[in-house]
Amino acid sequence: MASVGPDNETLEFAIARELEAYNFYTALADRVKSPEIAEVFRELAKEELEHKAKLELEVLKMGRTLLPAEKILIPDHEYILLDVDAALDMDYKDILMLGMEKEEASFRTYVNLLASVDNEESREVLLALAEEEVKHKLRFETEYDMLLKKS
């Protein structure tokens, strides 16, 4: 009996989450005043696109077709802008805390998706992505700690 990988809905959900994170970090990078902070957000956005590509590769390896970008269900642009607007009203410390929360949520998403995966290779991809999200969270935590030490 062949093992079954994650279903289309699971992968589409994960891809949508990565696209949402990319849009969020890109919007923040375009709107923050500090070039240094903008660069951090651009780097995170780039990494979220890399995560999306890994998930799309899993879809292709299973012989499935990728949905066109416009058909991937992500929160509407207004939601992302509201989220960004709220972040821009925060001070840098609060933005870092929001980043930690978002990355923690992404980590938990990948861990929870593992329950729907039978294919070992797909499990490894989801575990690697969970690890990447933890690294992102650690990046925010490190910056937060450095900020507190400066205070």
C-alpha positions as CSV (number, residue, x, y, z in Angstrom):
1,M,0.0,0.0,0.0
2,A,1.5,3.4,-1.0
3,S,1.7,6.0,1.6
4,V,-0.5,9.0,1.2
5,G,0.9,12.6,1.4
6,P,-0.9,15.6,2.8
7,D,-4.1,16.3,0.9
8,N,-4.5,19.4,-1.3
9,E,-6.3,21.3,1.4
10,T,-3.5,20.9,3.8
11,L,-0.8,22.0,1.4
12,E,-3.0,24.9,0.1
13,F,-3.5,26.0,3.7
14,A,0.3,25.9,4.4
15,I,1.1,27.7,1.1
16,A,-1.5,30.4,1.9
17,R,0.0,30.9,5.4
18,E,3.4,31.5,3.8
19,L,1.9,33.9,1.3
20,E,0.2,35.7,4.1
21,A,3.5,36.0,6.0
22,Y,5.3,37.2,2.8
23,N,2.6,39.9,2.2
24,F,2.7,41.0,5.8
25,Y,6.5,41.4,6.0
26,T,6.7,43.0,2.6
27,A,4.1,45.5,3.5
28,L,5.9,46.3,6.8
29,A,9.2,46.7,5.0
30,D,7.7,49.1,2.5
31,R,6.1,51.2,5.3
32,V,8.6,51.4,8.2
33,K,10.9,54.4,8.4
34,S,14.1,52.6,9.5
35,P,16.1,51.2,6.6
36,E,17.6,48.6,9.0
37,I,14.2,47.4,10.2
38,A,12.9,47.4,6.6
39,E,15.8,45.1,5.6
40,V,15.0,42.6,8.4
41,F,11.4,42.5,7.1
42,R,12.5,42.0,3.5
43,E,14.8,39.2,4.5
44,L,11.9,37.5,6.4
45,A,9.6,38.0,3.4
46,K,12.2,36.3,1.2
47,E,12.5,33.4,3.5
48,E,8.7,33.0,3.6
49,L,8.7,32.8,-0.2
50,E,11.3,30.0,0.1
51,H,9.0,28.1,2.4
52,K,6.2,28.5,-0.1
53,A,8.4,27.1,-2.8
54,K,9.3,24.0,-0.7
55,L,5.6,23.4,-0.2
56,E,4.8,23.8,-3.9
57,L,7.6,21.3,-4.7
58,E,5.8,18.8,-2.4
59,V,2.6,19.3,-4.4
60,L,4.5,18.8,-7.7
61,K,6.3,15.7,-6.4
62,M,3.0,14.1,-5.7
63,G,1.9,14.6,-9.3
64,R,-0.6,17.4,-8.3
65,T,-1.1,20.7,-10.0
66,L,-0.3,24.0,-8.3
67,L,-3.2,26.4,-8.0
68,P,-2.6,29.7,-9.7
69,A,-1.6,32.4,-7.2
70,E,-4.9,34.2,-7.6
71,K,-6.8,31.1,-6.5
72,I,-4.9,30.5,-3.3
73,L,-7.1,31.4,-0.4
74,I,-5.3,34.0,1.7
75,P,-6.8,36.7,3.9
76,D,-7.9,39.6,1.8
77,H,-5.5,42.5,1.3
78,E,-7.5,44.7,3.6
79,Y,-6.9,42.3,6.5
80,I,-3.1,42.3,5.8
81,L,-3.1,46.1,5.6
82,L,-5.1,46.4,8.9
83,D,-2.6,44.1,10.5
84,V,0.3,46.2,9.1
85,D,-1.5,49.5,10.1
86,A,-1.8,48.2,13.6
87,A,1.9,47.2,13.7
88,L,2.9,50.6,12.4
89,D,1.1,52.2,15.4
90,M,3.2,50.1,17.7
91,D,6.7,50.9,18.9
92,Y,9.6,48.7,17.8
93,K,9.4,46.5,20.9
94,D,5.7,45.7,20.2
95,I,6.5,45.0,16.5
96,L,9.1,42.5,17.7
97,M,6.6,40.9,20.0
98,L,4.0,40.7,17.2
99,G,6.7,39.0,15.0
100,M,7.4,36.5,17.8
101,E,3.6,35.7,18.1
102,K,3.2,35.3,14.3
103,E,6.2,33.0,14.0
104,E,5.1,30.9,17.0
105,A,1.7,30.5,15.3
106,S,3.4,29.4,12.1
107,F,5.5,26.9,14.0
108,R,2.4,25.5,15.7
109,T,0.6,25.3,12.3
110,Y,3.3,23.1,10.8
111,V,3.5,20.9,13.9
112,N,-0.3,20.5,13.8
113,L,-0.3,19.7,10.0
114,L,2.0,16.8,10.7
115,A,-1.0,14.8,11.9
116,S,-2.4,14.9,8.4
117,V,0.8,13.5,6.7
118,D,1.6,9.9,6.2
119,N,4.4,10.4,3.6
120,E,7.8,10.5,5.4
121,E,9.4,12.9,2.9
122,S,6.5,15.3,3.3
123,R,6.8,15.0,7.1
124,E,10.4,16.0,6.9
125,V,9.5,19.1,4.8
126,L,6.9,20.2,7.3
127,L,9.4,19.6,10.2
128,A,12.0,21.6,8.4
129,L,9.6,24.4,7.9
130,A,8.6,24.3,11.5
131,E,12.3,24.6,12.4
132,E,12.6,27.6,10.1
133,E,9.7,29.3,11.8
134,V,11.4,28.8,15.2
135,K,14.5,30.4,13.8
136,H,12.4,33.4,12.7
137,K,11.0,33.6,16.2
138,L,14.4,33.4,17.7
139,R,15.6,36.2,15.4
140,F,12.8,38.4,16.8
141,E,13.6,37.3,20.4
142,T,17.3,38.1,20.0
143,E,16.5,41.6,18.6
144,Y,14.0,42.1,21.5
145,D,16.6,41.1,24.1
146,M,19.2,43.4,22.5
147,L,16.6,46.2,22.6
148,L,15.9,45.6,26.3
149,K,19.6,45.7,27.1
150,K,19.9,49.1,25.4
151,S,17.1,50.5,27.5
